[in-house]
Every structure is written in C-alpha cells, then in structure tokens.
C-alpha cells in the first residue's frame, strides 16, 4: 500500500525547505474533487507520495480484526462508519437523513447524561459519549437514531415563504437497556479544508475578538474556549469541532478514528466500550494501538496540506455587492473576513499568512432554536463555534446531498442564515427584511467562497 512508504520518506521531508514563503496555499479547481487537492507548495515527489498515503488511509474501508491484512483491521467493536470518506464525501459536508426511515450516512449523535455542569458533559454510564449504530459480530450495537422534523415557515420581505425544518432525535432499539434520561446532539460531518491552517492561526489573532462580556456593546460576545493540553498541562484555545472543543489537528483526527471507526491510537489507546459493555471489551483487537503512529501521521499530513479553494469571480459586480451586504448585515462580526497565522507556525510556509476563513473561531450564543442543550468540553448548550466559510460555495459540487449547520437541518445557505439567533439575531432579521435583490447578491457572494 502507498502508506508503507511513509516512514521511509519522513527524513527526506524534514530536509525539504519551502524556499518561497508566499507559494500559494489555494486551488482554483471547481470540479468534483476540488476539496481534495494538495497545496501547490507540495512540489517534492516525497511530499506528494506522503499526501497520497494519507489520502489512501482517509479513503480506506477498514475491516474487522483479525484479517489477512493487519494494517487495515481493527474496525469497531462499536462504530458509526467504515471509512473517513463516508462522513466527509469529497472532504466536503455530510447530510442529515430526510426522515425517520432514512439511515444516517454522514451523521452521528453525541450523548451525555444530564448534569448541573453547564460546560462539561457527563458521559452516559452505559452508552458513553456517542451512539454507535454498528458493531462487529457477537457484539450488540448500541441502537439507532431516528430523525423527525417539525416544520415552520418564515415569510421574507417580498412575500417569499421559506420552509424550515427542525430536527428531533429519537433513540430506538437500545442494545444495552433503556436509554433513560439522556441528552443528544446530532452532528453531520463538516468540510475538512484548511485544517492545517486553522492550527497555524496566531492565538493572539483569535483573542483580538474575544469579548465575552460584550465590552464594546456591539451585541456580540464571542469567547475563546480555553482547553488544557493533556501533555503539557498548559491552556490552549480550542479551534476544531462544532463547539471549538478540540485544540489540535492530531487530537481531532485521532478522536474521529476512535469514536467513529472504533480504531485506537497512541493518543486514544482505549476502545470505545463502556464498563457495562462486556462483549465489546472482550472483542478481538486489531493491535495496540490499532492505528499505527505512521498511519495517523500520514492522515494528519493529508489534512494539513489540503488546498483551500480560491474565491471564484471576486471582481464580479454581484459578488462585490454581496460582500458589502454581508458586512452591512453584521455577518462579518463573527465570520471574520481575515485572520493571520503565527510568525512561528509550522511548516514555515504557513507562517505570517493572511487567511480568509470567514471565522473568528470563537464560541457564540446562537439562541434557543439552534441550541442542543448539551454542554461539550467548555461550551454550553447554546454556544457554537463560528463555522469557517471557505469552500462553502463548492459544497454542492463535491457532494451529492449536503446539509448546513451542525445537524444538517438547513438544505441551502438561505435556510442556514434564517436559523441564526442569539448574537446573530440582528443579522438574520436584516436578511429577512432586505430586498430580494440584496439577498440574492449575498447568497451569490457566499457561493463564491
């Protein structure tokens, strides 16, 4: 397999220097695989092979242990998917089921027990922190989640009626006894471009917009989610996940392997079995850990160097108008148009870069309608990290069916905007009340990103 060359290339890659600091990080591709392109700065053959190794593992369909190929076994015992690609098609966005009879293909459900702690979830004593719908032979799956919808209409300024759907999760077919009193939060797979650059953003650049008490009285009170680095015990800002509840790319990748595919790693070496799931604990392992360090490094490399899409038609009059409306409606107060990477970012080609992710990477109270009422590693049940918008205009190109917002309830960008509440309520109302021509220009601008 391609990834077996990875360890042989590590030394050669460390000797490669990026001599041109401003080599492009972007891709102009607009085809089906537009979000799966390597950054142009990967010019050495060893780098491209390493990128391909990570891509191969990302696309890999993992198998149950034991198998004839112990490099790709260890799936489960409990799991949600057999590959990373299944939840992130084309490295893009997943989608939500359209009703209770449709299976989850790129969606999962986080779980926790009710608690008085507003910031940290308490794992369910039997079902843990995430519902696992699949299991290896002789191990019961944890159950199944059905998505039911309530519909409501919103009338825009010109009389257009937009139908919104609000998902409700129902857990059925419990494999280990009744679910009881349990908190749920549905999540679709997010787009993955720009992950390495997000990690490279200067911490102080994020803190520039940190304003938990709304000291400037603009109605926006975003706050950084401070986490503790388990290795150094030092505080660091959460950057990844819908709740900004993970600080590093390596941890984000390893946690997804462990929670979604049931693959252990050096970072998360324990199988995702609770103390009451004895069959799960006794199932055959694919190794200790199941995901080798060089494999995890290869996937991290792949995600780190995925090219970000360049903006399409930035000089088009409608795009320019839409960008102005985006700012005037207050969207840029959270979806920060530009942010800078650290002067000490690694690799050096990432340092001192001015990026346009359209996010401040802070937590914001998004109101009751978007609340999941479940705390998550420093974030409350009403808070969500500002989602980066780069690449969002290519979502429909790379995916057959995509959803927007954390649970995929929105089927298009306008619906996503109309769900905004809390700190974003004024912006949402401005979009409702603006002339249709302005709304259309706004959407055109977003689709250019």
C-alpha positions as CSV (number, residue, x, y, z in Angstrom):
1,X,0.0,0.0,0.0
2,X,1.0,3.6,-0.6
3,X,1.2,4.4,3.1
4,X,4.0,1.9,3.7
5,X,6.4,4.3,2.0
6,X,5.6,6.9,4.6
7,X,8.2,6.1,7.2
8,X,10.9,6.0,4.6
9,X,10.0,9.5,3.5
10,X,9.8,11.2,6.9
11,X,13.5,12.1,7.0
12,X,13.6,13.3,3.4
13,X,10.6,15.5,4.0
14,X,12.2,17.1,7.1
15,X,15.1,18.1,5.0
16,X,12.9,19.9,2.4
17,X,12.6,23.6,2.9
18,X,9.9,25.8,1.5
19,X,12.0,28.5,0.0
20,X,9.2,30.7,-1.3
21,X,7.1,31.8,1.7
22,X,4.3,33.0,-0.5
23,X,3.8,29.9,-2.6
24,X,0.0,29.5,-3.0
25,X,-2.0,27.6,-0.5
26,X,-5.0,27.6,-2.7
27,X,-6.5,25.7,-5.6
28,X,-8.6,27.0,-8.4
29,X,-10.2,23.7,-9.0
30,X,-14.0,23.7,-9.2
31,X,-14.7,20.0,-10.1
32,X,-15.9,17.1,-8.1
33,X,-12.5,16.7,-6.3
34,X,-12.0,20.4,-5.7
35,X,-11.7,19.9,-1.9
36,X,-9.2,17.1,-2.2
37,X,-6.3,18.9,-3.9
38,X,-2.8,19.2,-2.4
39,X,-1.5,22.7,-1.7
40,X,0.7,23.9,-4.6
41,X,3.7,24.2,-2.2
42,X,3.9,20.4,-2.2
43,X,6.3,20.1,-5.1
44,X,8.7,17.4,-4.0
45,X,7.9,13.8,-5.0
46,X,8.3,12.7,-1.4
47,X,5.7,15.2,-0.2
48,X,3.2,14.2,-2.9
49,X,3.7,10.5,-2.0
50,X,3.1,11.3,1.6
51,X,0.0,13.2,0.7
52,X,-1.3,10.3,-1.3
53,X,-0.5,7.9,1.6
54,X,-2.8,10.0,3.9
55,X,-5.5,10.2,1.2
56,X,-5.4,6.4,0.8
57,X,-5.9,5.9,4.5
58,X,-8.6,8.6,4.6
59,X,-10.5,6.7,1.9
60,X,-9.7,3.3,3.3
61,X,-12.6,1.0,4.2
62,X,-11.4,-0.6,7.4
63,X,-12.1,-4.2,8.3
64,X,-12.8,-6.2,11.4
65,X,-9.9,-8.0,13.1
66,X,-8.5,-10.5,12.6
67,X,-7.9,-10.2,8.9
68,X,-5.3,-11.1,6.3
69,X,-4.1,-7.5,6.2
70,X,-3.5,-6.4,9.8
71,X,-2.6,-2.9,8.6
72,X,-6.2,-2.1,7.9
73,X,-8.1,-4.1,10.5
74,X,-9.4,-3.2,14.0
75,X,-12.7,-1.7,13.0
76,X,-15.0,-1.4,16.0
77,X,-16.1,-3.3,18.2
78,X,-18.6,-0.4,18.1
79,X,-18.5,2.1,15.3
80,X,-20.5,4.5,13.1
81,X,-18.7,4.2,9.8
82,X,-16.1,2.1,8.0
83,X,-14.2,5.0,6.5
84,X,-13.5,8.7,7.0
85,X,-14.7,9.4,3.5
86,X,-18.2,8.1,4.3
87,X,-18.9,11.0,6.6
88,X,-16.8,13.6,4.7
89,X,-17.6,12.8,1.0
90,X,-15.0,14.5,-1.2
91,X,-13.7,16.2,2.0
92,X,-16.9,18.2,2.0
93,X,-20.0,18.3,4.1
94,X,-22.2,15.5,5.2
95,X,-26.0,15.5,5.3
96,X,-28.9,14.6,7.6
97,X,-31.5,11.9,6.9
98,X,-34.7,13.4,5.5
99,X,-36.9,11.4,7.9
100,X,-37.0,8.6,10.4
101,X,-37.0,5.9,7.8
102,X,-33.7,7.1,6.2
103,X,-30.4,5.8,7.7
104,X,-27.7,8.1,8.8
105,X,-24.9,8.1,6.2
106,X,-22.8,11.1,7.3
107,X,-24.3,12.0,10.6
108,X,-23.8,10.8,14.2
109,X,-25.3,11.6,17.6
110,X,-23.4,12.7,20.7
111,X,-24.7,11.6,24.0
112,X,-24.4,12.5,27.7
113,X,-26.2,12.2,31.0
114,X,-28.0,15.2,32.5
115,X,-25.7,17.2,34.8
116,X,-25.7,20.5,36.7
117,X,-22.4,21.4,34.9
118,X,-23.2,23.9,32.2
119,X,-19.8,23.5,30.4
120,X,-18.8,19.8,30.6
121,X,-20.7,16.8,29.5
122,X,-21.1,13.7,31.7
123,X,-20.8,10.5,29.6
124,X,-23.8,8.3,29.8
125,X,-22.9,5.4,32.2
126,X,-23.8,2.7,29.6
127,X,-23.8,4.4,26.2
128,X,-20.8,6.7,26.7
129,X,-20.4,9.9,24.7
130,X,-21.6,8.9,21.2
131,X,-24.2,6.5,19.9
132,X,-22.6,3.7,17.9
133,X,-25.1,2.2,15.4
134,X,-22.9,-0.6,14.2
135,X,-20.9,-3.4,15.8
136,X,-18.7,-6.4,15.0
137,X,-20.2,-9.9,15.1
138,X,-21.2,-11.1,18.6
139,X,-21.3,-7.5,19.9
140,X,-24.6,-5.8,20.2
141,X,-24.8,-2.4,18.5
142,X,-25.9,0.4,20.8
143,X,-29.0,1.3,19.0
144,X,-30.3,3.5,16.2
145,X,-31.2,7.2,15.9
146,X,-34.3,8.4,14.0
147,X,-34.5,12.0,12.8
148,X,-38.0,13.5,12.9
149,X,-38.7,17.0,11.8
150,X,-41.0,19.9,12.8
151,X,-41.7,22.4,10.0
152,X,-42.2,26.1,10.3
153,X,-42.5,28.9,7.7
154,X,-40.8,32.2,7.5
155,X,-42.1,35.0,5.3
156,X,-39.4,37.2,3.7
157,X,-39.8,40.9,2.9
158,X,-41.0,40.3,-0.7
159,X,-43.6,37.7,0.4
160,X,-41.4,34.6,-0.4
161,X,-42.1,31.8,2.1
162,X,-39.2,29.7,3.2
163,X,-39.9,26.4,5.0
164,X,-37.5,25.4,7.7
165,X,-37.2,22.0,9.3
166,X,-36.2,21.5,13.0
167,X,-34.8,18.0,13.7
168,X,-35.7,16.0,16.8
169,X,-33.7,12.9,17.7
170,X,-35.4,9.7,18.8
171,X,-33.2,6.9,20.0
172,X,-34.6,3.4,19.3
173,X,-33.6,-0.3,19.5
174,X,-31.4,0.0,22.6
175,X,-28.7,-2.7,22.7
176,X,-27.8,-2.4,26.4
177,X,-31.0,-1.5,28.2
178,X,-33.2,1.5,28.1
179,X,-31.6,4.8,27.2
180,X,-33.4,6.6,30.1
181,X,-32.8,10.3,30.7
182,X,-30.2,11.2,28.1
183,X,-29.0,14.3,26.2
184,X,-28.4,14.1,22.5
185,X,-26.8,16.3,19.9
186,X,-26.8,15.4,16.2
187,X,-23.7,16.3,14.1
188,X,-23.1,16.0,10.3
189,X,-19.5,15.6,9.0
190,X,-18.0,19.0,8.4
191,X,-15.9,20.1,5.4
192,X,-12.2,19.5,6.1
193,X,-10.2,22.0,4.0
194,X,-7.9,24.4,5.8
195,X,-7.4,22.2,8.9
196,X,-3.6,22.7,9.0
197,X,-4.0,26.5,8.5
198,X,-6.6,26.7,11.3
199,X,-4.0,25.1,13.6
200,X,-1.4,27.7,12.5
201,X,-3.5,30.8,13.3
202,X,-1.9,33.1,15.8
203,X,-3.5,32.7,19.2
204,X,-3.4,36.4,19.8
205,X,-5.2,37.0,16.5
206,X,-8.1,34.9,17.8
207,X,-8.1,36.7,21.2
208,X,-8.3,40.1,19.5
209,X,-12.0,39.4,19.0
210,X,-12.5,37.7,22.4
211,X,-15.2,39.7,24.1
212,X,-17.2,37.5,26.5
213,X,-18.8,40.4,28.3
214,X,-19.6,42.5,25.1
215,X,-17.4,45.3,26.4
216,X,-17.8,47.2,23.1
217,X,-21.6,47.0,23.2
218,X,-22.0,45.6,19.7
219,X,-24.2,42.8,20.8
220,X,-21.5,40.2,20.0
221,X,-19.9,38.4,23.0
222,X,-17.7,35.7,21.4
223,X,-15.3,33.9,23.7
224,X,-12.4,31.6,23.2
225,X,-12.8,28.1,24.5
226,X,-9.8,27.5,26.7
227,X,-8.8,23.9,27.0
228,X,-6.0,22.2,28.9
229,X,-3.3,20.4,26.8
230,X,-3.1,16.9,28.3
231,X,0.6,16.5,27.6
232,X,1.9,19.9,28.8
233,X,-1.0,20.8,31.1
234,X,-0.9,24.3,29.6
235,X,-4.0,26.2,28.5
236,X,-4.7,26.4,24.7
237,X,-7.6,27.6,22.6
238,X,-10.0,25.2,21.1
239,X,-10.1,25.6,17.3
240,X,-11.7,22.4,15.9
241,X,-15.2,20.9,16.2
242,X,-18.6,22.5,16.2
243,X,-18.0,23.5,19.8
244,X,-14.3,24.5,19.5
245,X,-13.8,21.7,21.9
246,X,-10.5,20.3,20.4
247,X,-7.3,22.3,20.2
248,X,-5.0,20.3,17.8
249,X,-5.4,18.7,14.4
250,X,-3.7,15.5,15.7
251,X,-6.3,15.2,18.5
252,X,-9.2,15.9,16.2
253,X,-8.0,13.2,13.8
254,X,-7.4,10.6,16.5
255,X,-10.7,11.2,18.3
256,X,-12.6,10.7,15.0
257,X,-10.8,7.4,14.4
258,X,-11.6,6.3,17.9
259,X,-15.2,7.5,18.2
260,X,-16.4,7.0,14.7
261,X,-14.5,3.9,13.5
262,X,-13.5,2.3,16.8
263,X,-9.8,2.5,16.0
264,X,-7.4,3.1,18.8
265,X,-4.2,5.1,18.6
266,X,-1.4,6.3,20.8
267,X,-3.5,9.4,21.6
268,X,-6.7,7.5,22.3
269,X,-5.5,3.9,23.2
270,X,-8.7,2.6,24.8
271,X,-11.6,1.0,22.9
272,X,-14.8,3.0,23.0
273,X,-16.6,0.4,25.2
274,X,-18.2,1.4,28.5
275,X,-17.7,-0.6,31.7
276,X,-21.1,-2.4,31.2
277,X,-20.4,-3.4,27.6
278,X,-18.6,-6.7,28.3
279,X,-18.9,-8.2,24.9
280,X,-17.4,-5.0,23.4
281,X,-14.5,-5.2,25.9
282,X,-13.8,-8.8,25.0
283,X,-13.8,-8.4,21.3
284,X,-10.6,-9.2,19.4
285,X,-8.4,-6.1,18.9
286,X,-6.6,-5.1,15.7
287,X,-3.4,-4.2,17.7
288,X,-2.3,-2.0,20.5
289,X,-2.8,0.5,19.1
290,X,-4.8,-0.4,16.0
291,X,-3.8,2.7,14.1
292,X,0.0,2.9,13.8
293,X,1.7,6.2,14.6
294,X,2.9,6.5,11.0
295,X,-0.7,6.0,9.7
296,X,-2.0,8.7,12.0
297,X,0.8,11.0,10.9
298,X,0.0,10.3,7.2
299,X,-3.7,11.2,7.6
300,X,-2.7,14.4,9.6
301,X,-0.3,15.3,6.8
302,X,-3.1,14.8,4.2
303,X,-5.5,17.0,6.2
304,X,-2.8,19.6,7.0
305,X,-1.9,20.2,3.3
306,X,-5.4,20.1,1.7
307,X,-5.5,23.2,-0.5
308,X,-8.2,25.8,0.3
309,X,-10.4,26.9,-2.7
310,X,-9.7,30.3,-4.1
311,X,-12.6,32.6,-4.4
312,X,-14.5,32.4,-7.7
313,X,-15.2,35.6,-9.7
314,X,-14.2,38.0,-6.8
315,X,-14.4,41.0,-9.2
316,X,-17.9,40.3,-10.4
317,X,-20.2,43.2,-9.5
318,X,-22.8,40.9,-7.9
319,X,-20.1,39.2,-5.7
320,X,-18.7,42.6,-4.7
321,X,-22.2,43.8,-3.8
322,X,-22.9,40.6,-1.9
323,X,-19.7,41.1,0.1
324,X,-20.8,44.6,1.0
325,X,-24.2,43.4,2.1
326,X,-22.5,40.6,4.1
327,X,-20.7,43.3,6.1
328,X,-23.6,45.7,6.4
329,X,-25.8,42.9,7.8
330,X,-23.3,42.3,10.5
331,X,-22.3,38.9,9.4
332,X,-18.6,39.8,9.4
333,X,-18.8,40.5,13.2
334,X,-18.4,36.7,13.7
335,X,-17.5,35.4,10.2
336,X,-14.2,37.4,10.3
337,X,-13.0,38.0,6.8
338,X,-9.3,37.9,7.5
339,X,-7.1,36.5,10.2
340,X,-3.3,36.0,10.5
341,X,-1.2,32.9,11.2
342,X,1.5,32.8,13.8
343,X,5.0,34.0,12.9
344,X,6.2,30.7,14.4
345,X,3.7,28.4,12.6
346,X,5.0,25.1,11.2
347,X,5.8,24.5,8.5
348,X,7.5,27.8,7.8
349,X,5.3,28.3,4.7
350,X,2.3,28.7,6.9
351,X,3.9,31.5,9.0
352,X,2.7,35.1,8.7
353,X,-0.1,34.3,6.3
354,X,-3.2,36.4,5.9
355,X,-6.1,34.0,5.6
356,X,-9.8,34.4,4.7
357,X,-11.6,31.6,6.6
358,X,-14.5,33.9,7.4
359,X,-14.5,32.8,11.1
360,X,-13.3,34.2,14.4
361,X,-13.0,30.6,15.9
362,X,-14.9,31.8,19.0
363,X,-17.9,30.5,20.7
364,X,-21.2,32.4,20.3
365,X,-24.6,32.0,21.8
366,X,-26.7,31.2,18.8
367,X,-30.1,31.2,20.5
368,X,-32.7,28.7,21.6
369,X,-33.6,27.5,18.1
370,X,-30.1,26.2,17.4
371,X,-29.4,25.1,21.0
372,X,-28.7,21.4,21.6
373,X,-28.8,21.9,25.4
374,X,-25.8,19.7,25.8
375,X,-22.5,21.0,27.2
376,X,-19.3,19.9,25.5
377,X,-15.8,20.4,26.8
378,X,-16.1,24.0,27.8
379,X,-19.0,25.1,25.6
380,X,-22.6,25.5,26.8
381,X,-25.7,24.0,25.2
382,X,-26.4,27.3,23.3
383,X,-22.9,28.0,22.1
384,X,-21.3,27.1,18.8
385,X,-18.0,27.9,17.1
386,X,-18.3,30.3,14.2
387,X,-18.1,28.0,11.2
388,X,-15.4,28.8,8.6
389,X,-17.0,29.6,5.2
390,X,-14.1,29.0,2.9
391,X,-15.1,26.3,0.4
392,X,-18.8,26.5,1.2
393,X,-19.7,27.5,-2.3
394,X,-18.4,24.2,-3.6
395,X,-20.4,22.1,-1.2
396,X,-23.0,21.0,-3.8
397,X,-20.2,20.4,-6.3
398,X,-18.3,17.8,-4.2
399,X,-21.3,16.2,-2.5
400,X,-24.5,14.6,-3.9
401,X,-26.6,15.8,-1.0
402,X,-25.3,18.2,1.7
403,X,-26.6,19.9,4.8
404,X,-25.7,23.1,6.5
405,X,-25.3,23.9,10.2
406,X,-24.2,21.4,12.8
407,X,-27.0,19.0,12.3
408,X,-27.7,19.4,8.6
409,X,-31.2,20.8,9.1
410,X,-30.6,23.6,6.6
411,X,-30.8,22.4,3.0
412,X,-29.3,25.6,1.5
413,X,-27.5,28.7,2.5
414,X,-30.6,30.8,2.9
415,X,-32.1,28.3,5.3
416,X,-28.8,28.3,7.3
417,X,-29.0,32.1,7.7
418,X,-32.6,32.0,8.8
419,X,-31.8,29.6,11.7
420,X,-29.3,32.1,13.2
421,X,-30.4,33.5,16.5
422,X,-28.9,34.8,19.7
423,X,-26.0,37.0,18.9
424,X,-26.8,36.7,15.2
425,X,-30.5,37.6,15.5
426,X,-30.0,41.1,14.2
427,X,-28.1,39.8,11.1
428,X,-30.8,37.2,10.5
429,X,-33.5,39.8,10.7
430,X,-31.6,42.1,8.4
431,X,-31.6,39.3,5.8
432,X,-35.3,38.7,6.2
433,X,-36.1,42.4,5.7
434,X,-33.7,43.3,2.9
435,X,-34.9,43.4,-0.8
436,X,-34.7,40.1,-2.7
437,X,-32.0,41.5,-5.0
438,X,-29.8,42.1,-2.0
439,X,-30.5,38.7,-0.5
440,X,-29.6,37.1,-3.9
441,X,-26.4,39.0,-4.0
442,X,-25.5,37.9,-0.5
443,X,-26.0,34.2,-1.5
444,X,-24.0,34.8,-4.7
445,X,-21.1,36.1,-2.6
446,X,-21.3,33.1,-0.2
447,X,-21.3,30.7,-3.2
448,X,-18.1,32.4,-4.5
449,X,-16.2,31.4,-1.4
